[in-house]
Amino acid sequence: MAGLDVIRQPEEPRTQDEAMERQSRVHTVAMPEGAPFGAAEAAPFGFTRMISVDDMLTWLATASKVTTANPAERAAGLARSRTALEARAVRAAGALVVKMPMRSWCWRADRLPR
């Protein structure tokens, strides 16, 4: 959920497209010149997970920019995130839950003969 950048100020929106572009850039694998690997492949795999709003906030609170923020900034960011999550949540088994899109970024390469 691109809108859950906890410490980012609300007037600095970040779209899903911008978030995906950043993730693609961050997860790009570039082998150094002369590396003994060939036939490199990369692929993202998407899936969803149902997670309670409270568990999602606990998860968000573990991000380094959240844990290192000053207490007021952390509280404000988590409050904005709670509001955004609750707006998307449904009640299931007595808890507010959201469908959390997840993505695993995977890569593999063949080791070249020595």
N, C-alpha and C positions, 0 to 999 in steps of 0.2 A: 504494500500500500504506500505509494509514493508520498502521499500527504502526511505520513507519520514521521517526518524528519523532526524528532522531538525538540531539538535545540534551535532549529531554523525558525526565524521569525515568521509570523503569519503573512506578512506582506511580501515574502519571498517564496512564491509558490514553486513547486517542483512537480512537473507532470509525470505520468507513468512513462511516456516516451523518453523524457530526459533521464529518468531513473534507469530505464533499460539500457539506454546508450552508455551511461556511466558504468553500469555493471558489465556490459560487453567489453568496455575498455579496460576495466580493472581485471577482468578474468581472461584477458588475451595472453596466450603463452607464446613467447618468442624465444626460440633456442639460440644460444650464442653461436657465433661462427665456429665451425669445426666440431660442434657437439656430435657425439656418436649416435644420433637418432635420425630416423627417416620416417616417412609416411605418417606425419603427425595429423591427428584429427581432433576436433573439438565439437562438442554438442551440448546445448542446454536442454534440460528435461524439466518440464513444468508439472506441478501437481498442486492440489489444495489440501488444506488442513483446517478442520474446525477447531477453534481455540476460544476460550472464554476471554472476555474483555480484560478481566483482572490478570489472567495469565499472560495475555499479550502485553499489557503494561509492565508486568514484571520482566518480561523478556526485553522489551524496549529499554528498560531502565539499566540493563547490563551493558549497553553500548558504551564504549570508552568516552565518547564526547558527552554522554549523559552523566557518567560517574565522575567525570572531571569538571563538570560545569558547577558554577556556584549554586548554592541551595535554592535561591529564588528562581534562577533560570531553569533549573531542573524541574522544580515544582510547576512552573508555568508551562514548560514543554510537555510534561506528562499530563497536565490538565487539558491542554489543547488536544493531545492524542486521545484522551478519554472521550472528549466531546466528539471527535471525528469517528472513533470506533463505535460509540453508542448510537450514532446516527445510522450506522450500517448494520447494527447488530439485530439478531432475532433471539427470542427466548427459546431455549431448548433445555430440557431436564432441569428447570429451575435456575438456569444461568443465562446471562447475555453472552451470545457467541457470535463470532464473525468467521466468515470463510476467508482464510488467509492464503493468498496465492504464494507458492514457494517455487524456487527454481534451483536446481543443482547444475553447476557448471562443471563439466567433465572434459578431460582430454586424455589422449593416449598417444604413444609413439612407439614405433618399432626400434629396438636397439640394433644398430648396424654391427655386422661381424667385425671382430678386432683383427 
